[in-house]
């Protein structure tokens, strides 16, 4: 699944570790999501969307990364 | 209240919390393995020569085993979702390898193709090895 997490994180100027803390997951999980290697669960996708004030489909798309 | 809840949830997912859980699992696993080996050796050298001693030892081993399973489940429950996926995938692979490999070896042993009789040991070693390889592969895959 393709996503804009890295781009959105860079816009906010926060590190992977800080984003992980905000989303209650590890830095490794953030890294894997950004690289498109790991698809987050629905609750995590909602937390990400809420954090960036966007809809889930504005962040994630079902294209291959 | 929300901040407190968030802090508590975050603590559950923190590396320190994971380390604490891993240490607990290791402690239970060590106690279980020690009891397992203790009963076997005790029986071999005839220290545990009474039936009640063997039953008590087996019960103790069972209790340690249950503690190990419970602490592993607690660890999984509190683990980060990617780590949980890696662990569950590794457990499924190890279980499958143990079952398929164990049955395959048992058939070879029953037909007299292999000399070593202890299928249980082979199955256990295969499961441990597959679990370790799968966990390492899982962490490498998501890096």
N, CA and C atoms of all chains as a GROMACS GRO file, in nm:
protein
  624
    1UNK      N    1   0.085  -0.120   0.000
    1UNK     CA    2   0.000   0.000   0.000
    1UNK      C    3   0.089   0.125   0.000
    2UNK      N    4   0.055   0.219  -0.088
    2UNK     CA    5   0.133   0.342  -0.098
    2UNK      C    6   0.082   0.444   0.006
    3UNK      N    7   0.173   0.525   0.060
    3UNK     CA    8   0.126   0.626   0.155
    3UNK      C    9   0.213   0.752   0.152
    4UNK      N   10   0.158   0.859   0.212
    4UNK     CA   11   0.227   0.989   0.214
    4UNK      C   12   0.282   1.020   0.352
    5UNK      N   13   0.304   0.918   0.432
    5UNK     CA   14   0.343   0.940   0.572
    5UNK      C   15   0.475   1.016   0.584
    6UNK      N   16   0.572   0.977   0.503
    6UNK     CA   17   0.704   1.041   0.513
    6UNK      C   18   0.694   1.190   0.479
    7UNK      N   19   0.618   1.217   0.373
    7UNK     CA   20   0.598   1.356   0.327
    7UNK      C   21   0.529   1.439   0.436
    8UNK      N   22   0.423   1.382   0.494
    8UNK     CA   23   0.348   1.454   0.598
    8UNK      C   24   0.433   1.474   0.724
    9UNK      N   25   0.512   1.375   0.757
    9UNK     CA   26   0.600   1.385   0.875
    9UNK      C   27   0.704   1.494   0.853
   10UNK      N   28   0.761   1.498   0.732
   10UNK     CA   29   0.861   1.600   0.700
   10UNK      C   30   0.801   1.740   0.709
   11UNK      N   31   0.677   1.754   0.660
   11UNK     CA   32   0.608   1.884   0.667
   11UNK      C   33   0.593   1.930   0.812
   12UNK      N   34   0.565   1.836   0.900
   12UNK     CA   35   0.549   1.869   1.043
   12UNK      C   36   0.684   1.889   1.112
   13UNK      N   37   0.789   1.842   1.046
   13UNK     CA   38   0.924   1.855   1.101
   13UNK      C   39   0.949   1.769   1.223
   14UNK      N   40   0.895   1.649   1.223
   14UNK     CA   41   0.918   1.559   1.338
   14UNK      C   42   0.991   1.433   1.291
   15UNK      N   43   1.058   1.371   1.386
   15UNK     CA   44   1.135   1.249   1.354
   15UNK      C   45   1.043   1.127   1.359
   16UNK      N   46   1.096   1.015   1.308
   16UNK     CA   47   1.018   0.890   1.312
   16UNK      C   48   0.989   0.850   1.457
   17UNK      N   49   1.089   0.870   1.544
   17UNK     CA   50   1.072   0.833   1.685
   17UNK      C   51   0.961   0.918   1.750
   18UNK      N   52   0.960   1.047   1.720
   18UNK     CA   53   0.857   1.136   1.778
   18UNK      C   54   0.718   1.099   1.727
   19UNK      N   55   0.711   1.068   1.597
   19UNK     CA   56   0.582   1.027   1.540
   19UNK      C   57   0.536   0.896   1.604
   20UNK      N   58   0.631   0.805   1.622
   20UNK     CA   59   0.600   0.678   1.687
   20UNK      C   60   0.544   0.700   1.827
   21UNK      N   61   0.605   0.794   1.900
   21UNK     CA   62   0.557   0.824   2.037
   21UNK      C   63   0.414   0.877   2.034
   22UNK      N   64   0.389   0.966   1.937
   22UNK     CA   65   0.254   1.023   1.927
   22UNK      C   66   0.150   0.917   1.890
   23UNK      N   67   0.193   0.821   1.808
   23UNK     CA   68   0.099   0.720   1.758
   23UNK      C   69   0.102   0.591   1.840
   24UNK      N   70   0.184   0.589   1.945
   24UNK     CA   71   0.196   0.474   2.036
   24UNK      C   72   0.250   0.349   1.966
   25UNK      N   73   0.341   0.368   1.874
   25UNK     CA   74   0.409   0.254   1.809
   25UNK      C   75   0.559   0.281   1.808
   26UNK      N   76   0.637   0.180   1.768
   26UNK     CA   77   0.782   0.197   1.768
   26UNK      C   78   0.830   0.273   1.644
   27UNK      N   79   0.954   0.323   1.651
   27UNK     CA   80   1.015   0.393   1.538
   27UNK      C   81   1.026   0.297   1.418
   28UNK      N   82   1.056   0.170   1.448
   28UNK     CA   83   1.069   0.068   1.342
   28UNK      C   84   0.939   0.052   1.265
   29UNK      N   85   0.827   0.059   1.336
   29UNK     CA   86   0.697   0.045   1.270
   29UNK      C   87   0.672   0.163   1.177
   30UNK      N   88   0.705   0.285   1.224
   30UNK     CA   89   0.689   0.404   1.140
   30UNK      C   90   0.775   0.391   1.014
   31UNK      N   91   0.898   0.348   1.033
   31UNK     CA   92   0.991   0.330   0.921
   31UNK      C   93   0.936   0.229   0.819
   32UNK      N   94   0.883   0.116   0.870
   32UNK     CA   95   0.830   0.012   0.782
   32UNK      C   96   0.705   0.062   0.707
   33UNK      N   97   0.622   0.143   0.775
   33UNK     CA   98   0.501   0.197   0.709
   33UNK      C   99   0.544   0.295   0.599
   34UNK      N  100   0.638   0.383   0.632
   34UNK     CA  101   0.685   0.482   0.533
   34UNK      C  102   0.742   0.415   0.408
   35UNK      N  103   0.812   0.304   0.429
   35UNK     CA  104   0.872   0.234   0.314
   35UNK      C  105   0.771   0.145   0.242
   36UNK      N  106   0.649   0.139   0.295
   36UNK     CA  107   0.545   0.057   0.232
   36UNK      C  108   0.564  -0.092   0.256
   37UNK      N  109   0.646  -0.126   0.357
   37UNK     CA  110   0.670  -0.268   0.385
   37UNK      C  111   0.569  -0.325   0.483
   38UNK      N  112   0.507  -0.236   0.559
   38UNK     CA  113   0.409  -0.282   0.658
   38UNK      C  114   0.283  -0.197   0.649
   39UNK      N  115   0.170  -0.264   0.637
   39UNK     CA  116   0.041  -0.193   0.632
   39UNK      C  117  -0.014  -0.180   0.773
   40UNK      N  118  -0.045  -0.057   0.815
   40UNK     CA  119  -0.095  -0.041   0.953
   40UNK      C  120  -0.236  -0.098   0.969
   41UNK      N  121  -0.270  -0.127   1.095
   41UNK     CA  122  -0.407  -0.174   1.123
   41UNK      C  123  -0.502  -0.055   1.106
   42UNK      N  124  -0.632  -0.083   1.103
   42UNK     CA  125  -0.730   0.024   1.087
   42UNK      C  126  -0.724   0.125   1.203
   43UNK      N  127  -0.716   0.078   1.330
   43UNK     CA  128  -0.706   0.178   1.439
   43UNK      C  129  -0.583   0.268   1.425
   44UNK      N  130  -0.470   0.210   1.381
   44UNK     CA  131  -0.349   0.292   1.365
   44UNK      C  132  -0.366   0.389   1.248
   45UNK      N  133  -0.428   0.342   1.140
   45UNK     CA  134  -0.452   0.430   1.024
   45UNK      C  135  -0.541   0.548   1.067
   46UNK      N  136  -0.640   0.522   1.152
   46UNK     CA  137  -0.726   0.630   1.202
   46UNK      C  138  -0.646   0.727   1.289
   47UNK      N  139  -0.557   0.674   1.373
   47UNK     CA  140  -0.475   0.761   1.460
   47UNK      C  141  -0.386   0.851   1.374
   48UNK      N  142  -0.330   0.793   1.266
   48UNK     CA  143  -0.243   0.871   1.177
   48UNK      C  144  -0.326   0.981   1.111
   49UNK      N  145  -0.442   0.944   1.059
   49UNK     CA  146  -0.529   1.041   0.990
   49UNK      C  147  -0.570   1.154   1.084
   50UNK      N  148  -0.604   1.118   1.208
   50UNK     CA  149  -0.646   1.219   1.308
   50UNK      C  150  -0.531   1.314   1.340
   51UNK      N  151  -0.411   1.257   1.350
   51UNK     CA  152  -0.294   1.338   1.385
   51UNK      C  153  -0.265   1.444   1.279
   52UNK      N  154  -0.284   1.407   1.153
   52UNK     CA  155  -0.256   1.501   1.043
   52UNK      C  156  -0.382   1.576   0.996
   53UNK      N  157  -0.494   1.555   1.065
   53UNK     CA  158  -0.622   1.617   1.028
   53UNK      C  159  -0.660   1.590   0.883
   54UNK      N  160  -0.643   1.466   0.841
   54UNK     CA  161  -0.677   1.427   0.704
   54UNK      C  162  -0.764   1.301   0.708
   55UNK      N  163  -0.821   1.268   0.592
   55UNK     CA  164  -0.896   1.142   0.583
   55UNK      C  165  -0.796   1.030   0.552
   56UNK      N  166  -0.831   0.908   0.588
   56UNK     CA  167  -0.740   0.794   0.565
   56UNK      C  168  -0.700   0.785   0.418
   57UNK      N  169  -0.798   0.803   0.329
   57UNK     CA  170  -0.768   0.789   0.185
   57UNK      C  171  -0.680   0.903   0.131
   58UNK      N  172  -0.667   1.012   0.210
   58UNK     CA  173  -0.574   1.119   0.168
   58UNK      C  174  -0.430   1.081   0.201
   59UNK      N  175  -0.412   0.983   0.288
   59UNK     CA  176  -0.278   0.941   0.329
   59UNK      C  177  -0.240   0.808   0.263
   60UNK      N  178  -0.336   0.716   0.262
   60UNK     CA  179  -0.308   0.582   0.207
   60UNK      C  180  -0.385   0.559   0.077
   61UNK      N  181  -0.318   0.493  -0.017
   61UNK     CA  182  -0.389   0.449  -0.138
   61UNK      C  183  -0.350   0.303  -0.164
   62UNK      N  184  -0.440   0.229  -0.232
   62UNK     CA  185  -0.414   0.085  -0.246
   62UNK      C  186  -0.324   0.049  -0.365
   63UNK      N  187  -0.247   0.146  -0.412
   63UNK     CA  188  -0.148   0.116  -0.517
   63UNK      C  189  -0.026   0.052  -0.452
   64UNK      N  190   0.048  -0.023  -0.532
   64UNK     CA  191   0.174  -0.080  -0.480
   64UNK      C  192   0.276   0.032  -0.464
   65UNK      N  193   0.362   0.025  -0.356
   65UNK     CA  194   0.459   0.134  -0.336
   65UNK      C  195   0.567   0.138  -0.445
   66UNK      N  196  -0.711   1.319   3.241
   66UNK     CA  197  -0.743   1.175   3.241
   66UNK      C  198  -0.694   1.110   3.111
   67UNK      N  199  -0.722   1.180   2.999
   67UNK     CA  200  -0.680   1.129   2.869
   67UNK      C  201  -0.528   1.120   2.859
   68UNK      N  202  -0.460   1.223   2.919
   68UNK     CA  203  -0.313   1.225   2.915
   68UNK      C  204  -0.259   1.107   2.994
   69UNK      N  205  -0.323   1.080   3.109
   69UNK     CA  206  -0.280   0.968   3.193
   69UNK      C  207  -0.300   0.836   3.118
   70UNK      N  208  -0.416   0.824   3.052
   70UNK     CA  209  -0.448   0.703   2.977
   70UNK      C  210  -0.346   0.684   2.865
   71UNK      N  211  -0.316   0.798   2.796
   71UNK     CA  212  -0.222   0.792   2.684
   71UNK      C  213  -0.082   0.752   2.734
   72UNK      N  214  -0.044   0.809   2.851
   72UNK     CA  215   0.087   0.778   2.909
   72UNK      C  216   0.097   0.630   2.945
   73UNK      N  217  -0.015   0.577   3.001
   73UNK     CA  218  -0.017   0.435   3.038
   73UNK      C  219  -0.008   0.346   2.914
   74UNK      N  220  -0.085   0.384   2.810
   74UNK     CA  221  -0.082   0.305   2.686
   74UNK      C  222   0.057   0.313   2.626
   75UNK      N  223   0.114   0.434   2.628
   75UNK     CA  224   0.247   0.450   2.568
   75UNK      C  225   0.350   0.367   2.641
   76UNK      N  226   0.336   0.362   2.776
   76UNK     CA  227   0.431   0.283   2.855
   76UNK      C  228   0.425   0.136   2.816
   77UNK      N  229   0.303   0.088   2.782
   77UNK     CA  230   0.286  -0.052   2.741
   77UNK      C  231   0.363  -0.081   2.613
   78UNK      N  232   0.375   0.019   2.524
   78UNK     CA  233   0.441  -0.002   2.396
   78UNK      C  234   0.587   0.040   2.398
   79UNK      N  235   0.634   0.092   2.511
   79UNK     CA  236   0.771   0.143   2.516
   79UNK      C  237   0.873   0.030   2.515
   80UNK      N  238   0.998   0.059   2.466
   80UNK     CA  239   1.101  -0.045   2.464
   80UNK      C  240   1.130  -0.101   2.603
   81UNK      N  241   1.122  -0.014   2.708
   81UNK     CA  242   1.148  -0.061   2.846
   81UNK      C  243   1.047  -0.166   2.888
   82UNK      N  244   0.921  -0.140   2.853
   82UNK     CA  245   0.815  -0.233   2.887
   82UNK      C  246   0.835  -0.365   2.815
   83UNK      N  247   0.873  -0.357   2.686
   83UNK     CA  248   0.900  -0.478   2.607
   83UNK      C  249   1.013  -0.558   2.668
   84UNK      N  250   1.120  -0.487   2.708
   84UNK     CA  251   1.236  -0.553   2.769
   84UNK      C  252   1.195  -0.625   2.898
   85UNK      N  253   1.111  -0.556   2.978
   85UNK     CA  254   1.064  -0.613   3.104
   85UNK      C  255   0.986  -0.743   3.076
   86UNK      N  256   0.899  -0.738   2.975
   86UNK     CA  257   0.820  -0.855   2.938
   86UNK      C  258   0.908  -0.968   2.889
   87UNK      N  259   1.010  -0.933   2.805
   87UNK     CA  260   1.100  -1.035   2.751
   87UNK      C  261   1.176  -1.105   2.864
   88UNK      N  262   1.220  -1.023   2.963
   88UNK     CA  263   1.291  -1.080   3.077
   88UNK      C  264   1.202  -1.177   3.154
   89UNK      N  265   1.074  -1.140   3.168
   89UNK     CA  266   0.977  -1.227   3.237
   89UNK      C  267   0.962  -1.359   3.163
   90UNK      N  268   0.948  -1.350   3.029
   90UNK     CA  269   0.931  -1.472   2.948
   90UNK      C  270   1.055  -1.561   2.964
   91UNK      N  271   1.173  -1.498   2.955
   91UNK     CA  272   1.298  -1.573   2.969
   91UNK      C  273   1.307  -1.642   3.104
   92UNK      N  274   1.266  -1.573   3.210
   92UNK     CA  275   1.266  -1.628   3.346
   92UNK      C  276   1.178  -1.752   3.355
   93UNK      N  277   1.056  -1.741   3.303
   93UNK     CA  278   0.962  -1.855   3.304
   93UNK      C  279   1.015  -1.969   3.219
   94UNK      N  280   1.070  -1.934   3.099
   94UNK     CA  281   1.122  -2.038   3.008
   94UNK      C  282   1.239  -2.112   3.072
   95UNK      N  283   1.324  -2.036   3.143
   95UNK     CA  284   1.440  -2.096   3.210
   95UNK      C  285   1.393  -2.192   3.320
   96UNK      N  286   1.295  -2.145   3.399
   96UNK     CA  287   1.240  -2.230   3.508
   96UNK      C  288   1.177  -2.356   3.449
   97UNK      N  289   1.104  -2.340   3.340
   97UNK     CA  290   1.037  -2.454   3.276
   97UNK      C  291   1.142  -2.555   3.224
   98UNK      N  292   1.244  -2.503   3.154
   98UNK     CA  293   1.348  -2.591   3.098
   98UNK      C  294   1.425  -2.663   3.210
   99UNK      N  295   1.453  -2.587   3.318
   99UNK     CA  296   1.526  -2.643   3.431
   99UNK      C  297   1.445  -2.756   3.497
  100UNK      N  298   1.315  -2.734   3.514
  100UNK     CA  299   1.230  -2.836   3.576
  100UNK      C  300   1.222  -2.960   3.486
  101UNK      N  301   1.214  -2.934   3.357
  101UNK     CA  302   1.206  -3.040   3.256
  101UNK      C  303   1.331  -3.128   3.261
  102UNK      N  304   1.448  -3.061   3.258
  102UNK     CA  305   1.576  -3.133   3.261
  102UNK      C  306   1.595  -3.200   3.398
  103UNK      N  307   1.554  -3.128   3.505
  103UNK     CA  308   1.567  -3.180   3.641
  103UNK      C  309   1.494  -3.312   3.659
  104UNK      N  310   1.369  -3.318   3.609
  104UNK     CA  311   1.289  -3.440   3.623
  104UNK      C  312   1.357  -3.554   3.545
  105UNK      N  313   1.400  -3.521   3.424
  105UNK     CA  314   1.461  -3.623   3.338
  105UNK      C  315   1.589  -3.679   3.402
  106UNK      N  316   1.674  -3.588   3.449
  106UNK     CA  317   1.800  -3.633   3.511
  106UNK      C  318   1.775  -3.705   3.643
  107UNK      N  319   1.680  -3.649   3.721
  107UNK     CA  320   1.644  -3.712   3.849
  107UNK      C  321   1.595  -3.854   3.829
  108UNK      N  322   1.521  -3.876   3.725
  108UNK     CA  323   1.469  -4.010   3.694
  108UNK      C  324   1.583  -4.101   3.649
  109UNK      N  325   1.673  -4.045   3.566
  109UNK     CA  326   1.786  -4.124   3.513
  109UNK      C  327   1.880  -4.172   3.625
  110UNK      N  328   1.914  -4.078   3.717
  110UNK     CA  329   2.007  -4.116   3.824
  110UNK      C  330   1.936  -4.173   3.948
  111UNK      N  331   1.806  -4.196   3.932
  111UNK     CA  332   1.722  -4.260   4.034
  111UNK      C  333   1.713  -4.181   4.166
  112UNK      N  334   1.717  -4.049   4.155
  112UNK     CA  335   1.692  -3.965   4.273
  112UNK      C  336   1.540  -3.953   4.290
  113UNK      N  337   1.473  -3.932   4.176
  113UNK     CA  338   1.327  -3.926   4.178
  113UNK      C  339   1.274  -4.068   4.152
  114UNK      N  340   1.278  -4.151   4.256
  114UNK     CA  341   1.239  -4.290   4.233
  114UNK      C  342   1.097  -4.323   4.280
  115UNK      N  343   1.032  -4.223   4.341
  115UNK     CA  344   0.895  -4.244   4.387
  115UNK      C  345   0.798  -4.183   4.285
  116UNK      N  346   0.685  -4.246   4.272
  116UNK     CA  347   0.585  -4.199   4.176
  116UNK      C  348   0.538  -4.056   4.210
  117UNK      N  349   0.515  -4.031   4.340
  117UNK     CA  350   0.465  -3.898   4.380
  117UNK      C  351   0.565  -3.787   4.347
  118UNK      N  352   0.697  -3.823   4.354
  118UNK     CA  353   0.802  -3.723   4.322
  118UNK      C  354   0.794  -3.685   4.174
  119UNK      N  355   0.777  -3.787   4.089
  119UNK     CA  356   0.768  -3.762   3.945
  119UNK      C  357   0.643  -3.681   3.911
  120UNK      N  358   0.532  -3.715   3.978
  120UNK     CA  359   0.407  -3.641   3.956
  120UNK      C  360   0.421  -3.495   4.001
  121UNK      N  361   0.487  -3.476   4.117
  121UNK     CA  362   0.507  -3.339   4.167
  121UNK      C  363   0.595  -3.260   4.070
  122UNK      N  364   0.703  -3.326   4.023
  122UNK     CA  365   0.792  -3.262   3.927
  122UNK      C  366   0.721  -3.226   3.798
  123UNK      N  367   0.639  -3.318   3.750
  123UNK     CA  368   0.564  -3.294   3.626
  123UNK      C  369   0.466  -3.178   3.644
  124UNK      N  370   0.402  -3.175   3.762
  124UNK     CA  371   0.306  -3.068   3.791
  124UNK      C  372   0.377  -2.932   3.798
  125UNK      N  373   0.495  -2.933   3.861
  125UNK     CA  374   0.575  -2.810   3.873
  125UNK      C  375   0.616  -2.761   3.733
  126UNK      N  376   0.658  -2.855   3.650
  126UNK     CA  377   0.698  -2.822   3.513
  126UNK      C  378   0.579  -2.764   3.435
  127UNK      N  379   0.462  -2.823   3.459
  127UNK     CA  380   0.340  -2.776   3.394
  127UNK      C  381   0.307  -2.633   3.437
  128UNK      N  382   0.324  -2.605   3.566
  128UNK     CA  383   0.295  -2.471   3.618
  128UNK      C  384   0.391  -2.368   3.559
  129UNK      N  385   0.521  -2.405   3.553
  129UNK     CA  386   0.619  -2.313   3.493
  129UNK      C  387   0.587  -2.291   3.345
  130UNK      N  388   0.547  -2.398   3.278
  130UNK     CA  389   0.510  -2.388   3.136
  130UNK      C  390   0.392  -2.296   3.116
  131UNK      N  391   0.293  -2.306   3.206
  131UNK     CA  392   0.175  -2.220   3.196
  131UNK      C  393   0.212  -2.074   3.222
  132UNK      N  394   0.304  -2.053   3.316
  132UNK     CA  395   0.353  -1.917   3.343
  132UNK      C  396   0.422  -1.859   3.221
  133UNK      N  397   0.500  -1.944   3.152
  133UNK     CA  398   0.571  -1.900   3.031
  133UNK      C  399   0.470  -1.860   2.922
  134UNK      N  400   0.369  -1.944   2.903
  134UNK     CA  401   0.268  -1.915   2.799
  134UNK      C  402   0.193  -1.785   2.833
  135UNK      N  403   0.156  -1.772   2.960
  135UNK     CA  404   0.080  -1.654   3.004
  135UNK      C  405   0.163  -1.525   2.984
  136UNK      N  406   0.292  -1.531   3.022
  136UNK     CA  407   0.374  -1.410   3.009
  136UNK      C  408   0.400  -1.379   2.861
  137UNK      N  409   0.408  -1.483   2.777
  137UNK     CA  410   0.426  -1.459   2.633
  137UNK      C  411   0.301  -1.393   2.574
  138UNK      N  412   0.183  -1.441   2.617
  138UNK     CA  413   0.059  -1.382   2.568
  138UNK      C  414   0.045  -1.236   2.612
  139UNK      N  415   0.086  -1.208   2.737
  139UNK     CA  416   0.082  -1.070   2.787
  139UNK      C  417   0.175  -0.982   2.703
  140UNK      N  418   0.293  -1.036   2.674
  140UNK     CA  419   0.390  -0.962   2.591
  140UNK      C  420   0.330  -0.931   2.454
  141UNK      N  421   0.267  -1.034   2.393
  141UNK     CA  422   0.206  -1.014   2.261
  141UNK      C  423   0.094  -0.911   2.267
  142UNK      N  424   0.015  -0.917   2.373
  142UNK     CA  425  -0.098  -0.826   2.388
  142UNK      C  426  -0.052  -0.680   2.395
  143UNK      N  427   0.062  -0.658   2.462
  143UNK     CA  428   0.111  -0.521   2.479
  143UNK      C  429   0.210  -0.479   2.370
  144UNK      N  430   0.249  -0.574   2.285
  144UNK     CA  431   0.352  -0.542   2.184
  144UNK      C  432   0.300  -0.449   2.075
  145UNK      N  433   0.394  -0.381   2.016
  145UNK     CA  434   0.369  -0.297   1.899
  145UNK      C  435   0.310  -0.386   1.789
  146UNK      N  436   0.219  -0.332   1.704
  146UNK     CA  437   0.148  -0.420   1.609
  146UNK      C  438   0.238  -0.488   1.507
  147UNK      N  439   0.350  -0.425   1.470
  147UNK     CA  440   0.441  -0.488   1.374
  147UNK      C  441   0.517  -0.605   1.441
  148UNK      N  442   0.559  -0.583   1.565
  148UNK     CA  443   0.629  -0.688   1.640
  148UNK      C  444   0.534  -0.807   1.662
  149UNK      N  445   0.407  -0.774   1.693
  149UNK     CA  446   0.308  -0.880   1.713
  149UNK      C  447   0.293  -0.964   1.586
  150UNK      N  448   0.292  -0.896   1.471
  150UNK     CA  449   0.279  -0.968   1.344
  150UNK      C  450   0.401  -1.059   1.320
  151UNK      N  451   0.520  -1.004   1.346
  151UNK     CA  452   0.644  -1.084   1.329
  151UNK      C  453   0.640  -1.208   1.418
  152UNK      N  454   0.601  -1.187   1.544
  152UNK     CA  455   0.597  -1.298   1.641
  152UNK      C  456   0.494  -1.404   1.601
  153UNK      N  457   0.374  -1.359   1.562
  153UNK     CA  458   0.267  -1.453   1.527
  153UNK      C  459   0.304  -1.531   1.400
  154UNK      N  460   0.363  -1.461   1.302
  154UNK     CA  461   0.409  -1.529   1.179
  154UNK      C  462   0.513  -1.635   1.213
  155UNK      N  463   0.607  -1.598   1.302
  155UNK     CA  464   0.714  -1.691   1.340
  155UNK      C  465   0.656  -1.813   1.413
  156UNK      N  466   0.559  -1.789   1.502
  156UNK     CA  467   0.497  -1.899   1.576
  156UNK      C  468   0.423  -1.993   1.480
  157UNK      N  469   0.351  -1.934   1.384
  157UNK     CA  470   0.276  -2.016   1.287
  157UNK      C  471   0.372  -2.099   1.202
  158UNK      N  472   0.483  -2.038   1.158
  158UNK     CA  473   0.582  -2.110   1.078
  158UNK      C  474   0.644  -2.223   1.159
  159UNK      N  475   0.679  -2.193   1.285
  159UNK     CA  476   0.741  -2.294   1.371
  159UNK      C  477   0.646  -2.410   1.398
  160UNK      N  478   0.519  -2.376   1.422
  160UNK     CA  479   0.420  -2.481   1.448
  160UNK      C  480   0.403  -2.570   1.325
  161UNK      N  481   0.391  -2.506   1.209
  161UNK     CA  482   0.376  -2.580   1.083
  161UNK      C  483   0.496  -2.669   1.055
  162UNK      N  484   0.616  -2.612   1.073
  162UNK     CA  485   0.739  -2.688   1.047
  162UNK      C  486   0.749  -2.806   1.144
  163UNK      N  487   0.714  -2.782   1.271
  163UNK     CA  488   0.719  -2.889   1.372
  163UNK      C  489   0.623  -3.002   1.338
  164UNK      N  490   0.501  -2.962   1.298
  164UNK     CA  491   0.398  -3.062   1.267
  164UNK      C  492   0.436  -3.142   1.141
  165UNK      N  493   0.465  -3.070   1.033
  165UNK     CA  494   0.496  -3.136   0.905
  165UNK      C  495   0.627  -3.216   0.915
  166UNK      N  496   0.731  -3.148   0.969
  166UNK     CA  497   0.862  -3.213   0.984
  166UNK      C  498   0.855  -3.332   1.079
  167UNK      N  499   0.781  -3.315   1.190
  167UNK     CA  500   0.768  -3.421   1.290
  167UNK      C  501   0.698  -3.543   1.233
  168UNK      N  502   0.589  -3.521   1.162
  168UNK     CA  503   0.515  -3.634   1.102
  168UNK      C  504   0.601  -3.702   0.995
  169UNK      N  505   0.670  -3.621   0.914
  169UNK     CA  506   0.759  -3.675   0.811
  169UNK      C  507   0.868  -3.762   0.871
  170UNK      N  508   0.928  -3.711   0.980
  170UNK     CA  509   1.036  -3.786   1.046
  170UNK      C  510   0.980  -3.914   1.110
  171UNK      N  511   0.862  -3.902   1.168
  171UNK     CA  512   0.797  -4.017   1.234
  171UNK      C  513   0.773  -4.129   1.132
  172UNK      N  514   0.730  -4.091   1.011
  172UNK     CA  515   0.706  -4.191   0.906
  172UNK      C  516   0.839  -4.261   0.870
  173UNK      N  517   0.944  -4.181   0.853
  173UNK     CA  518   1.076  -4.238   0.819
  173UNK      C  519   1.126  -4.331   0.930
  174UNK      N  520   1.101  -4.287   1.055
  174UNK     CA  521   1.146  -4.366   1.170
  174UNK      C  522   1.067  -4.497   1.180
  175UNK      N  523   0.936  -4.491   1.157
  175UNK     CA  524   0.850  -4.610   1.165
  175UNK      C  525   0.881  -4.711   1.054
  176UNK      N  526   0.923  -4.658   0.938
  176UNK     CA  527   0.954  -4.749   0.826
  176UNK      C  528   1.099  -4.797   0.831
  177UNK      N  529   1.172  -4.750   0.933
  177UNK     CA  530   1.308  -4.797   0.952
  177UNK      C  531   1.412  -4.730   0.865
  178UNK      N  532   1.374  -4.613   0.806
  178UNK     CA  533   1.467  -4.542   0.718
  178UNK      C  534   1.569  -4.459   0.797
  179UNK      N  535   1.529  -4.414   0.918
  179UNK     CA  536   1.624  -4.342   1.004
  179UNK      C  537   1.638  -4.416   1.137
  180UNK      N  538   1.760  -4.411   1.191
  180UNK     CA  539   1.789  -4.490   1.310
  180UNK      C  540   1.748  -4.420   1.439
  181UNK      N  541   1.764  -4.286   1.444
  181UNK     CA  542   1.738  -4.211   1.567
  181UNK      C  543   1.589  -4.217   1.602
  182UNK      N  544   1.559  -4.263   1.725
  182UNK     CA  545   1.421  -4.295   1.761
  182UNK      C  546   1.338  -4.176   1.812
  183UNK      N  547   1.404  -4.077   1.870
  183UNK     CA  548   1.328  -3.974   1.941
  183UNK      C  549   1.270  -3.864   1.850
  184UNK      N  550   1.150  -3.887   1.801
  184UNK     CA  551   1.083  -3.792   1.712
  184UNK      C  552   1.054  -3.660   1.784
  185UNK      N  553   1.022  -3.670   1.914
  185UNK     CA  554   0.987  -3.551   1.993
  185UNK      C  555   1.103  -3.450   1.995
  186UNK      N  556   1.227  -3.501   2.016
  186UNK     CA  557   1.344  -3.412   2.018
  186UNK      C  558   1.365  -3.344   1.885
  187UNK      N  559   1.349  -3.421   1.777
  187UNK     CA  560   1.366  -3.367   1.642
  187UNK      C  561   1.263  -3.256   1.618
  188UNK      N  562   1.140  -3.286   1.657
  188UNK     CA  563   1.028  -3.192   1.639
  188UNK      C  564   1.055  -3.063   1.717
  189UNK      N  565   1.100  -3.077   1.842
  189UNK     CA  566   1.127  -2.962   1.929
  189UNK      C  567   1.240  -2.875   1.872
  190UNK      N  568   1.347  -2.942   1.828
  190UNK     CA  569   1.461  -2.868   1.771
  190UNK      C  570   1.421  -2.794   1.644
  191UNK      N  571   1.342  -2.864   1.561
  191UNK     CA  572   1.295  -2.805   1.435
  191UNK      C  573   1.210  -2.680   1.462
  192UNK      N  574   1.122  -2.691   1.563
  192UNK     CA  575   1.034  -2.578   1.597
  192UNK      C  576   1.115  -2.459   1.649
  193UNK      N  577   1.212  -2.487   1.738
  193UNK     CA  578   1.294  -2.378   1.794
  193UNK      C  579   1.375  -2.311   1.684
  194UNK      N  580   1.436  -2.392   1.598
  194UNK     CA  581   1.519  -2.339   1.490
  194UNK      C  582   1.434  -2.255   1.393
  195UNK      N  583   1.318  -2.309   1.353
  195UNK     CA  584   1.230  -2.236   1.259
  195UNK      C  585   1.181  -2.106   1.320
  196UNK      N  586   1.148  -2.110   1.451
  196UNK     CA  587   1.100  -1.989   1.518
  196UNK      C  588   1.206  -1.879   1.515
  197UNK      N  589   1.332  -1.919   1.550
  197UNK     CA  590   1.441  -1.820   1.554
  197UNK      C  591   1.468  -1.761   1.415
  198UNK      N  592   1.473  -1.849   1.315
  198UNK     CA  593   1.499  -1.802   1.178
  198UNK      C  594   1.385  -1.709   1.132
  199UNK      N  595   1.261  -1.747   1.163
  199UNK     CA  596   1.146  -1.667   1.121
  199UNK      C  597   1.145  -1.530   1.187
  200UNK      N  598   1.181  -1.524   1.315
  200UNK     CA  599   1.184  -1.394   1.385
  200UNK      C  600   1.291  -1.304   1.321
  201UNK      N  601   1.409  -1.360   1.298
  201UNK     CA  602   1.519  -1.282   1.237
  201UNK      C  603   1.478  -1.236   1.097
  202UNK      N  604   1.417  -1.326   1.021
  202UNK     CA  605   1.372  -1.293   0.885
  202UNK      C  606   1.266  -1.183   0.890
  203UNK      N  607   1.175  -1.192   0.986
  203UNK     CA  608   1.068  -1.093   1.002
  203UNK      C  609   1.123  -0.955   1.029
  204UNK      N  610   1.218  -0.946   1.123
  204UNK     CA  611   1.277  -0.816   1.157
  204UNK      C  612   1.355  -0.760   1.038
  205UNK      N  613   1.424  -0.848   0.963
  205UNK     CA  614   1.501  -0.804   0.847
  205UNK      C  615   1.407  -0.754   0.738
  206UNK      N  616   1.297  -0.825   0.719
  206UNK     CA  617   1.201  -0.790   0.613
  206UNK      C  618   1.141  -0.650   0.633
  207UNK      N  619   1.112  -0.614   0.757
  207UNK     CA  620   1.046  -0.486   0.782
  207UNK      C  621   1.144  -0.371   0.811
  208UNK      N  622   1.274  -0.397   0.797
  208UNK     CA  623   1.372  -0.290   0.827
  208UNK      C  624   1.374  -0.182   0.720
   0.00000   0.00000   0.00000
